[in-house]
Structure formats: structure tokens, C-alpha cells
């Protein structure tokens, strides 16, 4: 080589001919940030007279993809994006707290330090796969111990050998939604050109599997709850309206119309006693639920008991007083956590494995079994989509109701003619 002459630059990427005659284009794309393995972008070009030209074009295109990832519009990291995203995220404070906990435990320790350009669909898929195998991302290392305390301490029986526990598919999907929202904002802010979340594949949603208590179990639960009439009224109302726990706690006297036997559900209660607050319902819309005569009579009796107790204390209850409260003036609602704890103790005494939320499932399944149409069931439960969510969650009970409807229709059909009869005469049912 002559003095001063530059050495020709070696072409990046490779084009290899396979045994079938096709050409495989391969370009090095760096290391996987989660597994530490080398990554390559591959593309196979079918054999043909223009295969070489198409392979060269594919090599240049793949090199451009790698270059675009290495040269983003900003040098921001994932941590910086997530910090900025949570600053502008407009969701319920409890929801934001849950999102932050997911990110702090499962995202930041793994890819938080990476520049946005180095995060792609494969990186996210590797993260999701590790979380679905072990929430601690142990990578199969032997001799790990799950310590009860952090830092130096004397291990006790509570410090046990590590056992892999996968993160629930629903939680991994929530993490994917959080990251998708953050990347979408990054695209709108011109931090990156394309969101990598679209190339990732979170776990499929789990199939809805509501397991309501049986009618026999519901009767046992009501009988046990009725040792305290006010508590029994709350459990009865949960069964007959399908209202959520926080919605029941947020009910006030003004929300019950005794004349029309109607209950308006406009809000929900969330938080603990030190941070208790009201928020919108899950669908951000209030709904009106018609009550049966027995349910209305129970509410009337409970209100009369409250009025009688208030008169003894020279207290006048206003329309803003809560329906369910432990205070004499009903100025504070029941805490949702208190409702859950008391109900859990109740069903433990009865040796029934269930939760308070499954009373909502009980209401839905009983309505469907009774032949109530899906749109009405969805309206009473506060489901969005005009019954789509209800159908997806309670498909098995809808099928059972459909079979019952088919049997009912068959019973109303004319009787089949006898085989001995030459003339096809159908007998009209009586």
C-alpha cells in the first residue's frame, strides 16, 4: 500500500449463502442489556437472479437500524424518561403509587441506566421473560438465600433458601403498559423516533375465572353477618347490587331514594384513615341501581336505627351522613380495609374460601342465571363497553343461561308428530 493511501474500510455485516441457495444477511447489533449476550439482526433473501442486490440493500437497511438506535435525538436514560413521565402522568394517586412501585422494583434495577437508544423490543422481551421466571431475576444462580432483613444480620429460620416465584402475568402486562405510555410520550417529545414497546410481546391476559360463592355459601355468610344488623345490611347490599367495596363505603343518605327504591353510586372511597379520600368510580361515571322491596326495607330499617341512636345523643343526621359508619353522627365512612378484614374473619369462621369482591361475582352470575340481559347486568355492575366486559368475564354463565333459554324455547315448541302418522301434524302445546 502506497504511503498516505488509506486502508479500505471493511464492510460491516455479512452476507452468507445457505445450502438452499438463499442468502442470509447478518449485522451485529450490540449486547443484550438483560442477558449480556451478543445480538444480531438477521434477514434471509430467497434465491434468485436479484438475490445479491436485495441482500446488499437489506444489509444497508439493517445497518441503518442499528445506527438509528445508537444516535437518538437525546442522550436521556430510561430513569430520566420514567422520572419525567411520572411528573406529567394524570392518574389516581394510589394508581401512580402502584406504578412507581412496579417500576422501582422491576424496571429501574435492570434497564434504568440504559440510554433510550439501547432499549428495543428484544430488551423488553428479555426483561418480561426473566420476571415471568423469577421476580428477583436470579438467573438460576445456586445458593441464593431469601433474607428476611437487608444488611448484615444473624440469619434465623425466616431466612430460607431462594425459591423462584414468577411475577404474575397481569403484573407484567401492567409494567408493559407503563413502559408503553412512557415511550409514547418520548416519541411525542422527540426524544426517540419509534417506540420499542410496539416490538415487545407481553404475556397474554389471563382468562377471567370468577369464582362466586354458591347460593348455599351465600346463605351461610348472610346468617353469620346478621349477628350485627348494620353489618348484615352492608353484606346484603353487596350481594344484591354488585357494588364495589369502595363504592359501598362512599354511599351517603342522599344517594338513597326511598320513594323510588333507587340507589345512586357516584363515587368510591380509597385510602386509610390518615389518607382517606373520595374519588370517581372506576368508569368515572355515576350509576343508578334499582333496589328490590326487601333491600329497600332493610335500608329503611337501618336508617331508622341510626336516627334513633342519634336522637339519644342529641345528634341530627344530615343527608351528607354516610350510610355505613362507625361514628354516631355518621360523618366518617367505613374504611375499605376494615370491611375486608371483617369479612375475611367472617368467612374464616365459616371455613369458606372467598373474598368480599366475589360478592360482586355472585350478583352478576345470579342475574345472568335468572335470564337478565347482559346490558342490564353491565349497567348495574358499572361495566363499560355496554356488556362486552361482562360477557368476557362471565362467558361460562352466559353459556349456561343460553342453554336454559334453549330448553325454555323447546318447551314452547309444538310437539313432534308420531312416526306412525302418515300426515305431519304438529300438536300445539297447551
Backbone torsions as a table, in degrees:
resi	resn	phi	psi	omega
1	UNK	NA	132.1	-177.3
2	UNK	-67.0	155.4	179.4
3	UNK	-64.9	134.1	179.3
4	UNK	85.8	-10.3	178.6
5	UNK	-80.9	130.8	-178.3
6	UNK	-78.0	144.4	177.1
7	UNK	-71.5	132.2	179.8
8	UNK	-62.3	136.8	-179.4
9	UNK	-72.9	131.4	-179.3
10	UNK	-72.1	134.2	-178.8
11	UNK	-63.3	133.9	178.5
12	UNK	-85.0	144.4	-176.2
13	UNK	86.9	164.0	-178.7
14	UNK	-135.0	151.8	174.8
15	UNK	-124.2	116.9	-174.4
16	UNK	-120.8	136.9	178.0
17	UNK	-89.0	128.2	179.7
18	UNK	-87.3	168.8	-178.0
19	UNK	-63.4	-24.6	179.5
20	UNK	-78.8	-8.4	-176.5
21	UNK	98.4	-14.0	178.1
22	UNK	-73.3	162.1	179.6
23	UNK	-110.5	131.9	177.2
24	UNK	-107.3	124.0	178.8
25	UNK	-100.1	130.3	-179.1
26	UNK	-134.1	133.3	179.6
27	UNK	-130.6	131.7	178.9
28	UNK	-71.0	132.2	-175.2
29	UNK	-123.2	22.2	176.0
30	UNK	90.6	-165.8	-176.4
31	UNK	-101.3	146.3	172.0
32	UNK	-71.9	123.3	-174.9
33	UNK	-69.2	-20.7	-178.0
34	UNK	-92.9	-48.5	-176.4
35	UNK	-92.9	-19.7	-177.5
36	UNK	80.4	6.1	-179.2
37	UNK	-88.8	156.4	175.7
38	UNK	-68.8	146.0	178.6
39	UNK	-120.6	143.0	178.7
40	UNK	-131.9	145.6	170.7
41	UNK	-98.5	124.6	-176.8
42	UNK	-118.9	150.5	172.9
43	UNK	-153.7	134.6	-178.4
44	UNK	-106.0	128.5	179.4
45	UNK	-105.1	121.8	-179.8
46	UNK	-60.1	152.0	179.2
47	UNK	-64.5	146.9	-179.3
48	UNK	168.0	171.4	-177.3
49	UNK	-64.8	-25.1	-178.8
50	UNK	-107.2	16.6	-176.5
51	UNK	-62.0	-42.0	-178.0
52	UNK	-63.2	-42.8	179.3
53	UNK	-65.3	-44.0	179.5
54	UNK	-65.4	-35.5	178.7
55	UNK	-65.9	-40.7	178.8
56	UNK	-65.3	-40.4	176.3
57	UNK	-63.0	-39.7	178.8
58	UNK	-65.3	-38.8	179.0
59	UNK	-62.6	-43.9	179.8
60	UNK	-65.2	-40.0	-179.8
61	UNK	-64.7	-42.4	179.1
62	UNK	-67.4	-36.7	176.3
63	UNK	-63.7	-38.1	178.0
64	UNK	-65.4	-37.7	177.6
65	UNK	-61.8	-43.4	178.4
66	UNK	-64.3	-41.2	-178.3
67	UNK	-65.8	-38.7	179.9
68	UNK	-64.2	-35.0	178.9
69	UNK	-70.6	-30.8	-178.0
70	UNK	-83.3	-17.2	-176.8
71	UNK	-126.5	73.2	-180.0
72	UNK	-77.5	179.0	179.3
73	UNK	-80.0	-9.4	178.2
74	UNK	-148.7	156.5	178.2
75	UNK	-97.5	17.0	-177.6
76	UNK	-63.4	149.8	177.2
77	UNK	-97.5	173.1	177.3
78	UNK	-61.2	-39.9	178.9
79	UNK	-60.7	-41.5	179.8
80	UNK	-66.2	-39.6	177.6
81	UNK	-64.2	-45.1	-178.9
82	UNK	-65.2	-38.5	176.8
83	UNK	-60.8	-45.2	-179.2
84	UNK	-68.7	-36.7	-178.9
85	UNK	-64.5	-43.9	180.0
86	UNK	-68.7	-23.3	176.7
87	UNK	-67.1	-32.7	-175.5
88	UNK	-106.2	-3.3	-177.3
89	UNK	-70.4	125.5	-177.9
90	UNK	-107.4	86.6	177.8
91	UNK	-137.5	172.9	177.3
92	UNK	-59.2	140.7	-178.9
93	UNK	-54.7	-39.5	178.0
94	UNK	-64.7	-38.5	177.6
95	UNK	-65.3	-43.3	178.3
96	UNK	-61.6	-38.6	178.3
97	UNK	-63.6	-40.9	178.0
98	UNK	-65.0	-44.0	178.8
99	UNK	-59.3	-44.3	-179.2
100	UNK	-63.6	-39.0	-179.7
101	UNK	-64.9	-40.3	177.1
102	UNK	-61.5	-46.2	-177.4
103	UNK	-66.1	-43.5	-177.3
104	UNK	-65.9	-34.4	-176.9
105	UNK	-85.3	-36.2	-167.1
106	UNK	-118.9	-15.1	-176.1
107	UNK	-110.9	-54.3	-176.1
108	UNK	-58.1	-42.8	-178.7
109	UNK	-63.4	-20.5	-174.0
110	UNK	-101.4	-52.6	-174.6
111	UNK	-123.1	8.1	-177.3
112	UNK	-62.5	-31.2	-177.2
113	UNK	-82.4	-9.5	-173.8
114	UNK	-76.6	143.2	168.9
115	UNK	-63.5	149.8	-178.9
116	UNK	-56.7	-32.6	-176.6
117	UNK	-66.0	-21.9	-176.9
118	UNK	-93.5	-0.9	178.7
119	UNK	-98.0	117.7	178.5
120	UNK	-131.5	-175.2	-178.1
121	UNK	-60.1	-37.5	-179.7
122	UNK	-66.7	-38.2	177.4
123	UNK	-61.3	-45.0	179.9
124	UNK	-67.0	-40.7	178.0
125	UNK	-61.5	-39.0	177.9
126	UNK	-64.7	-40.0	177.9
127	UNK	-63.3	-46.5	-179.1
128	UNK	-63.0	-39.2	-179.4
129	UNK	-64.4	-40.4	179.2
130	UNK	-67.2	-40.1	179.3
131	UNK	-66.0	-34.8	179.2
132	UNK	-74.0	-19.4	176.1
133	UNK	-89.2	-43.2	180.0
134	UNK	-156.7	123.9	-177.5
135	UNK	-66.8	-17.9	176.8
136	UNK	-91.9	-2.3	178.7
137	UNK	54.3	52.4	-173.2
138	UNK	-75.3	-16.2	178.9
139	UNK	60.0	23.3	174.9
140	UNK	77.4	13.6	-179.8
141	UNK	-65.9	142.3	-178.6
142	UNK	-92.2	155.0	175.9
143	UNK	81.2	10.6	179.4
144	UNK	-73.8	147.3	179.7
145	UNK	-127.0	134.2	174.0
146	UNK	-87.3	100.5	-177.6
147	UNK	-82.9	143.3	178.4
148	UNK	-72.5	-36.4	-178.6
149	UNK	-117.1	150.2	174.6
150	UNK	-89.3	159.4	-178.5
151	UNK	79.8	-176.1	-179.0
152	UNK	-71.8	132.7	179.3
153	UNK	-163.6	162.8	176.1
154	UNK	-85.9	118.5	-176.6
155	UNK	-67.2	142.4	176.6
156	UNK	-120.5	-169.3	179.0
157	UNK	-64.5	-19.9	-179.5
158	UNK	-77.7	-12.9	173.6
159	UNK	-90.2	104.7	-171.3
160	UNK	-116.0	159.0	175.2
161	UNK	-57.3	143.1	-175.8
162	UNK	-68.0	134.6	173.5
163	UNK	-125.1	124.6	-176.6
164	UNK	-61.1	130.9	177.6
165	UNK	-128.2	110.1	-176.3
166	UNK	-67.8	151.5	173.4
167	UNK	-77.6	139.4	-177.1
168	UNK	-58.5	145.2	-179.9
169	UNK	-59.1	-37.9	179.2
170	UNK	-63.5	-37.0	178.9
171	UNK	-68.6	-41.4	177.5
172	UNK	-62.7	-37.8	176.9
173	UNK	-64.7	-38.8	177.2
174	UNK	-63.9	-40.5	176.7
175	UNK	-60.6	-40.6	178.4
176	UNK	-62.9	-41.4	179.1
177	UNK	-64.5	-38.8	178.3
178	UNK	-61.8	-48.3	-179.1
179	UNK	-66.4	-36.7	178.1
180	UNK	-61.6	-43.8	178.3
181	UNK	-62.8	-40.1	179.7
182	UNK	-66.2	-42.9	-179.8
183	UNK	-68.4	-35.9	176.6
184	UNK	-61.6	-41.2	176.4
185	UNK	-64.4	-39.8	-179.3
186	UNK	-61.7	-36.8	177.4
187	UNK	-66.2	-44.0	179.8
188	UNK	-67.0	-28.4	178.6
189	UNK	-85.5	1.3	-177.9
190	UNK	64.1	29.6	173.7
191	UNK	-79.4	-38.1	177.4
192	UNK	-134.5	165.9	-178.6
193	UNK	-90.2	-38.4	-175.4
194	UNK	-135.6	139.5	177.0
195	UNK	-76.8	128.7	177.9
196	UNK	-75.8	-13.4	-177.8
197	UNK	-64.3	-29.4	-179.7
198	UNK	-66.7	-22.0	179.7
199	UNK	-92.5	-3.3	179.9
200	UNK	-95.3	157.7	-177.5
201	UNK	-125.7	96.8	176.5
202	UNK	-70.3	165.3	178.0
203	UNK	-59.7	148.7	177.1
204	UNK	-66.0	153.2	-179.7
205	UNK	-65.5	140.0	178.0
206	UNK	-66.2	149.4	178.6
207	UNK	-70.0	134.1	177.2
208	UNK	-59.8	133.2	-178.9
209	UNK	-138.8	67.5	179.0
210	UNK	-65.6	138.1	179.6
211	UNK	-129.2	78.5	-177.9
212	UNK	-71.4	159.2	173.3
213	UNK	-65.7	151.7	177.4
214	UNK	-73.4	162.7	176.5
215	UNK	-56.2	-36.1	178.2
216	UNK	-66.1	-42.1	177.5
217	UNK	-66.5	-38.3	178.2
218	UNK	-60.7	-38.8	178.3
219	UNK	-65.2	-41.7	178.2
220	UNK	-63.4	-41.7	-179.6
221	UNK	-63.6	-43.7	179.8
222	UNK	-64.9	-42.1	179.9
223	UNK	-62.1	-40.0	179.5
224	UNK	-70.9	-40.1	-179.7
225	UNK	-66.6	-28.0	-173.4
226	UNK	-74.8	-0.5	171.9
227	UNK	-62.7	-25.3	170.6
228	UNK	-120.0	110.9	-170.9
229	UNK	-61.7	-38.6	179.3
230	UNK	-66.6	-41.6	177.3
231	UNK	-67.1	-39.2	176.6
232	UNK	-64.1	-34.9	177.6
233	UNK	-65.6	-39.5	178.3
234	UNK	-63.7	-45.7	179.6
235	UNK	-63.5	-41.2	177.5
236	UNK	-60.1	-44.6	-178.8
237	UNK	-65.3	-36.0	176.3
238	UNK	-63.4	-39.6	179.7
239	UNK	-70.0	-40.0	-171.5
240	UNK	-87.4	-20.1	-179.4
241	UNK	-109.9	-22.2	-176.3
242	UNK	71.5	16.8	-179.1
243	UNK	-69.2	149.5	177.7
244	UNK	-73.6	161.6	-177.0
245	UNK	-57.3	-49.7	-179.5
246	UNK	-65.5	-31.5	178.2
247	UNK	-67.7	-39.7	178.0
248	UNK	-64.6	-40.9	-179.5
249	UNK	-66.3	-27.3	-176.3
250	UNK	-86.0	-5.5	-177.0
251	UNK	-66.9	136.3	176.7
252	UNK	-118.8	168.4	-178.9
253	UNK	-60.0	-35.6	-179.1
254	UNK	-68.2	-15.3	-179.3
255	UNK	-84.1	-8.6	-179.7
256	UNK	-109.0	122.5	178.0
257	UNK	-107.0	103.8	-176.9
258	UNK	-69.0	-31.0	-177.4
259	UNK	-65.6	-42.6	-178.0
260	UNK	-100.1	-0.4	-177.2
261	UNK	52.1	55.7	-178.2
262	UNK	-128.8	140.2	177.9
263	UNK	-117.5	124.5	176.9
264	UNK	-98.0	128.5	-179.7
265	UNK	-113.0	96.8	-174.5
266	UNK	-100.3	-16.2	-170.6
267	UNK	-153.2	-179.5	179.0
268	UNK	-142.5	151.9	178.2
269	UNK	-104.7	138.2	179.3
270	UNK	-141.7	160.1	177.0
271	UNK	97.6	-177.7	178.1
272	UNK	-102.7	-177.1	-175.6
273	UNK	-62.0	-35.0	-179.5
274	UNK	-80.2	-16.5	-178.4
275	UNK	-134.6	34.9	-177.1
276	UNK	-72.9	137.4	178.3
277	UNK	-157.8	160.5	176.3
278	UNK	-98.6	148.1	176.9
279	UNK	-141.6	174.1	177.6
280	UNK	-66.4	162.7	172.6
281	UNK	-65.8	172.0	-176.0
282	UNK	-60.5	-34.4	179.0
283	UNK	-93.3	4.3	179.4
284	UNK	61.1	26.5	177.7
285	UNK	-137.7	138.0	174.3
286	UNK	-78.3	156.8	179.7
287	UNK	-139.4	155.9	179.3
288	UNK	-112.8	130.1	-177.1
289	UNK	-118.9	123.5	177.2
290	UNK	-75.1	140.8	-178.1
291	UNK	-111.3	147.0	174.3
292	UNK	-76.2	168.4	-177.9
293	UNK	-61.1	-42.8	-178.4
294	UNK	-64.2	-43.2	179.5
295	UNK	-63.8	-43.8	178.4
296	UNK	-62.6	-38.9	179.4
297	UNK	-64.3	-38.2	178.8
298	UNK	-66.5	-40.8	177.8
299	UNK	-65.3	-42.2	178.3
300	UNK	-60.1	-42.7	-179.5
301	UNK	-65.6	-38.9	179.1
302	UNK	-66.0	-42.4	178.7
303	UNK	-63.0	-37.5	178.8
304	UNK	-66.8	-38.5	176.6
305	UNK	-63.2	-41.8	178.8
306	UNK	-64.4	-41.9	179.2
307	UNK	-62.6	-41.1	-179.3
308	UNK	-64.7	-42.8	179.0
309	UNK	-66.6	-36.6	-179.8
310	UNK	-68.4	-37.5	179.6
311	UNK	-63.9	-35.5	178.2
312	UNK	-63.4	-28.7	180.0
313	UNK	-99.8	9.7	-179.2
314	UNK	59.3	41.3	179.1
315	UNK	-115.8	139.6	175.7
316	UNK	-110.7	122.5	-178.7
317	UNK	-84.1	129.9	179.9
318	UNK	-93.4	173.6	177.8
319	UNK	-66.6	-19.2	179.6
320	UNK	-85.1	-1.0	177.5
321	UNK	-69.0	146.0	-178.3
322	UNK	-78.6	145.9	177.7
323	UNK	-64.7	-40.8	-176.6
324	UNK	-119.7	115.8	-176.1
325	UNK	-157.0	153.4	174.8
326	UNK	-96.5	-4.6	-179.8
327	UNK	-89.9	144.5	-179.8
328	UNK	-59.5	-35.8	179.5
329	UNK	-91.0	3.3	177.9
330	UNK	53.8	34.8	-179.2
331	UNK	-83.6	-17.9	179.3
332	UNK	-120.8	137.5	-179.5
333	UNK	-77.1	164.7	169.4
334	UNK	-64.3	144.0	177.0
335	UNK	-78.8	135.1	177.5
336	UNK	-55.3	-38.2	178.3
337	UNK	-64.8	-35.1	177.7
338	UNK	-65.1	-40.8	177.8
339	UNK	-60.4	-45.5	-179.4
340	UNK	-63.0	-46.0	-178.3
341	UNK	-63.0	-43.4	-179.0
342	UNK	-66.6	-39.9	179.6
343	UNK	-67.2	-38.8	179.3
344	UNK	-62.6	-40.2	177.5
345	UNK	-65.3	-35.6	179.8
346	UNK	-63.2	-50.2	-176.4
347	UNK	-72.4	-25.8	175.0
348	UNK	-65.7	-38.2	177.0
349	UNK	-63.7	-31.4	-179.3
350	UNK	-90.5	-2.6	-178.8
351	UNK	59.0	41.5	177.5
352	UNK	-113.1	126.3	178.7
353	UNK	-88.6	101.3	-179.9
354	UNK	-160.9	174.7	178.6
355	UNK	-132.2	167.0	-179.9
356	UNK	-63.5	-36.1	-178.0
357	UNK	-64.6	-25.0	-178.5
358	UNK	-74.6	-10.0	169.4
359	UNK	-64.9	-30.7	175.2
360	UNK	-65.9	-41.4	175.3
361	UNK	-63.6	-38.4	179.2
362	UNK	-60.5	-44.3	179.4
363	UNK	-61.0	-45.5	-177.4
364	UNK	-64.8	-46.2	-176.6
365	UNK	-67.6	-36.6	179.0
366	UNK	-68.6	-37.7	177.5
367	UNK	-64.8	-44.2	-179.7
368	UNK	-64.7	-43.0	179.1
369	UNK	-63.1	-27.9	178.8
370	UNK	-80.9	-1.6	176.8
371	UNK	91.7	11.2	178.4
372	UNK	-71.7	137.1	-176.9
373	UNK	-68.5	155.6	-173.9
374	UNK	-61.9	-37.4	-177.8
375	UNK	-63.3	-40.0	177.9
376	UNK	-67.8	-42.0	178.3
377	UNK	-61.6	-44.6	-179.9
378	UNK	-62.2	-39.8	179.5
379	UNK	-65.0	-40.4	179.9
380	UNK	-68.7	-35.9	-178.7
381	UNK	-81.5	-17.1	-176.5
382	UNK	80.7	30.1	176.1
383	UNK	-83.1	140.0	174.6
384	UNK	-84.7	170.4	176.0
385	UNK	85.8	7.2	175.6
386	UNK	64.6	25.3	177.6
387	UNK	115.8	-9.1	-179.6
388	UNK	-64.6	-46.6	178.7
389	UNK	-62.8	-40.2	179.4
390	UNK	-63.7	-43.3	179.7
391	UNK	-64.2	-41.0	-178.8
392	UNK	-66.2	-38.3	-176.2
393	UNK	-79.1	-32.4	-173.0
394	UNK	-121.7	38.8	-176.9
395	UNK	-60.1	-39.3	-177.7
396	UNK	-63.9	-40.8	-179.8
397	UNK	-72.7	-31.1	175.4
398	UNK	-65.0	-39.4	177.9
399	UNK	-63.5	-42.4	177.8
400	UNK	-62.5	-41.3	177.8
401	UNK	-64.7	-34.4	177.7
402	UNK	-65.8	-38.7	177.0
403	UNK	-66.0	-39.6	177.8
404	UNK	-63.6	-38.6	178.1
405	UNK	-65.3	-38.1	178.9
406	UNK	-64.7	-40.9	178.2
407	UNK	-64.9	-40.0	179.1
408	UNK	-63.3	-40.6	-179.5
409	UNK	-68.8	-40.7	177.9
410	UNK	-60.1	-36.2	-179.6
411	UNK	-66.4	-22.6	-179.3
412	UNK	-93.8	-4.6	179.2
413	UNK	-78.2	153.6	174.2
414	UNK	-59.9	151.2	-179.8
415	UNK	-70.3	147.7	179.0
416	UNK	-69.1	144.7	177.8
417	UNK	-70.6	155.5	178.8
418	UNK	-70.8	146.6	177.8
419	UNK	-64.0	-29.7	-178.4
420	UNK	-72.0	-20.8	-178.7
421	UNK	-77.5	127.2	177.9
422	UNK	-76.9	-27.0	-178.8
423	UNK	-99.6	129.9	-178.0
424	UNK	-78.1	94.3	178.4
425	UNK	-113.7	123.9	-179.6
426	UNK	-95.5	130.6	-179.4
427	UNK	-87.6	126.7	179.0
428	UNK	-74.8	130.4	-178.6
429	UNK	-65.5	146.5	179.0
430	UNK	-74.2	NA	NA
